[in-house]
Amino acid sequence: WRLNSGDTYVLHEPKTGRSVLRNASMVHDHYARGMMNKGKFDALMKSFKEEPFETPIQERVKATGDPEQLAWINDTLASSKADWNLVIGHFPVYSATTGEHGDTAILVAYLMPILEEYGGTNTLYFSGHDHILQHNQKSSVNYFGSGAGARTHTGVDTHADYLLGYHQGSYGFMVHSASSTELATDFVIDDESVPYSYTITK
């Protein structure tokens, strides 16, 4: 959440701890369309306000990522001698869903370069948020998105250049198993079938 400077609805500035609504009209629209429940709507509207339009640019809440956490991830990966480096976050770096969150621009800008510099086939990023099962790969870094545990979604950009495998429209989860040289992943869905499997070898 801190690396992403908040979420879909809230902009958070880790350095100052300030948070504001990104767009109150969007919150009202999503609630009216049934995309959030009343509890979440009430919590957002009670806890956060939009930044006043007249706030000077230099004083506005800014999406800066979290330099302290990014530095820790950078240093940890740089010094790692582990067989596998697993980085876990709620929001996806890359996501091929349509009609949901999709790629997270601030993670692409700040986190992805660290994963690529110190990563390779032994570095993986795990996320949720978007409600499908998906496997993406960019510059030899593998990105696994498992968000189909509580909600289903249909809508995938099958032409995304990083997309290797996906399953949509079903509840499901992923099973991972690893040795020092291989890491295997299975997508398991609610009828107990395995629609996708992939093994990373290094």
C-alpha positions in Angstrom: 0.0 0.0 0.0 2.8 2.4 0.9 4.8 1.5 -2.3 1.7 2.2 -4.3 1.1 5.6 -2.5 -2.3 4.3 -1.5 -4.9 2.4 -3.5 -7.6 2.9 -6.1 -9.4 5.4 -4.0 -6.9 6.9 -1.6 -3.7 8.8 -2.4 -1.1 8.3 0.4 2.2 10.1 0.9 4.5 7.9 3.1 7.0 10.6 3.9 4.4 12.8 5.6 1.7 10.3 6.4 -1.0 12.4 4.7 -3.8 10.7 2.8 -6.6 12.2 0.6 -9.4 10.8 -1.6 -8.2 10.6 -5.2 -11.6 11.3 -6.6 -14.8 11.5 -4.5 -17.0 11.3 -7.6 -15.5 7.9 -8.5 -16.2 6.6 -5.0 -19.8 7.7 -5.3 -20.0 6.2 -8.8 -18.5 2.8 -7.8 -20.9 2.6 -4.8 -23.9 3.4 -7.0 -22.9 0.7 -9.5 -22.5 -1.9 -6.7 -18.7 -2.0 -7.0 -18.3 -1.5 -3.3 -20.5 -2.2 -0.2 -21.9 0.5 2.1 -19.4 -0.2 4.8 -16.5 0.6 2.6 -18.2 3.6 1.1 -19.0 5.0 4.5 -15.4 4.4 5.7 -13.9 6.1 2.8 -16.2 9.1 2.9 -15.8 9.5 6.7 -12.0 9.0 6.9 -10.7 10.8 3.8 -11.5 14.0 1.9 -10.5 15.2 -1.5 -7.7 17.7 -1.5 -9.1 21.2 -2.1 -8.7 22.4 -5.7 -7.0 25.6 -4.6 -4.2 23.8 -2.7 -0.9 25.0 -4.2 0.9 22.3 -6.3 4.0 22.3 -4.0 1.7 21.6 -1.0 -0.4 18.8 -2.5 -0.1 15.1 -1.4 2.2 13.4 -3.9 2.6 9.9 -5.2 6.2 9.3 -4.3 6.3 5.6 -3.5 8.1 4.7 -0.3 11.9 5.5 -0.6 12.7 3.7 2.7 10.9 0.5 1.8 12.3 0.6 -1.8 15.8 1.0 -0.4 15.3 -2.0 1.9 14.1 -4.1 -1.0 17.0 -2.9 -3.2 19.6 -3.7 -0.5 18.0 -7.1 0.4 17.9 -8.3 -3.2 21.4 -7.0 -3.9 22.9 -9.0 -1.1 20.7 -12.1 -1.4 22.3 -15.5 -1.9 18.9 -17.3 -1.7 17.9 -19.9 -4.3 14.7 -17.9 -4.9 13.8 -14.3 -4.1 10.1 -13.8 -3.5 8.7 -10.3 -3.3 5.1 -10.1 -2.1 2.7 -7.2 -2.4 -1.0 -6.6 -2.6 -1.0 -4.6 -5.9 0.3 -6.1 -9.1 3.2 -4.6 -11.0 1.8 -5.9 -14.2 -1.8 -7.1 -14.6 -3.6 -8.1 -17.8 -7.1 -7.6 -16.5 -9.5 -5.2 -18.3 -12.1 -3.4 -16.2 -10.1 -3.7 -13.0 -6.9 -2.2 -11.6 -4.5 -3.4 -14.3 -0.8 -2.3 -14.3 0.3 -0.3 -11.3 2.2 2.7 -12.8 4.1 3.6 -9.6 5.3 0.1 -9.1 6.4 -0.1 -12.8 8.3 3.1 -12.3 9.9 2.4 -8.9 9.8 -1.3 -8.0 10.2 -3.0 -11.4 13.7 -1.5 -12.1 14.9 -3.0 -8.8 13.4 -6.4 -9.6 15.1 -6.4 -13.0 18.5 -5.1 -11.8 18.9 -7.7 -9.0 16.5 -10.3 -10.3 16.4 -12.7 -13.1 14.8 -16.1 -13.3 15.2 -16.6 -9.5 13.2 -13.4 -8.6 9.4 -13.5 -8.5 6.7 -11.0 -7.5 3.4 -12.3 -6.0 0.3 -10.1 -5.8 -3.5 -10.2 -5.6 -6.0 -7.3 -6.0 -7.2 -8.2 -9.5 -9.6 -11.1 -9.4 -8.2 -13.6 -11.8 -5.2 -16.0 -11.9 -2.4 -14.7 -14.1 1.2 -15.3 -14.8 3.2 -12.5 -16.4 6.9 -12.2 -17.3 8.9 -9.2 -18.2 12.7 -9.1 -18.6 13.0 -12.6 -17.1 11.2 -11.6 -13.9 8.0 -13.6 -13.2 4.9 -11.9 -11.8 2.1 -14.1 -10.4 -1.3 -12.6 -9.6 -3.6 -14.7 -7.5 -6.7 -12.7 -6.7 -9.6 -15.1 -7.4 -10.1 -16.3 -3.8 -12.9 -14.0 -2.9 -14.3 -12.7 -6.1 -14.3 -13.7 -9.8 -13.7 -11.4 -12.8 -14.0 -11.8 -16.6 -11.9 -9.5 -18.7 -8.3 -10.1 -19.9 -6.1 -8.3 -22.4 -4.9 -11.4 -24.2 -2.6 -9.3 -26.3 -0.6 -7.9 -23.4 3.1 -8.6 -24.3 4.0 -9.8 -20.8 1.1 -12.3 -20.4 2.1 -16.0 -20.3 -1.0 -17.6 -18.8 -4.3 -16.8 -17.1 -7.6 -18.1 -15.9 -10.7 -16.0 -15.5 -14.3 -16.3 -14.4 -13.7 -18.9 -11.6 -12.7 -18.9 -8.0 -9.2 -20.3 -7.5 -5.7 -20.2 -6.0 -2.1 -21.1 -6.9 0.1 -23.9 -5.6 3.9 -23.4 -5.7 6.6 -25.9 -5.0 10.3 -25.4 -5.3 13.7 -27.1 -5.2 17.0 -25.3 -5.5 16.8 -25.3 -9.3 13.1 -25.4 -10.2 9.9 -23.6 -9.1 6.6 -25.1 -10.2 3.2 -23.3 -10.2 -0.3 -24.7 -10.7 -3.5 -22.7 -11.0 -6.2 -24.6 -9.2 -9.9 -23.5 -9.7 -13.2 -24.3 -8.0 -13.9 -27.5 -9.9 -10.6 -28.8 -8.7 -9.1 -28.7 -12.2 -5.6 -27.3 -13.1 -6.0 -25.0 -16.1 -2.4 -23.8 -16.2 1.0 -25.0 -15.0 4.4 -23.5 -15.4 7.9 -24.5 -14.2 10.7 -22.0 -13.9 14.2 -23.6 -14.3 17.4 -21.9 -13.5 
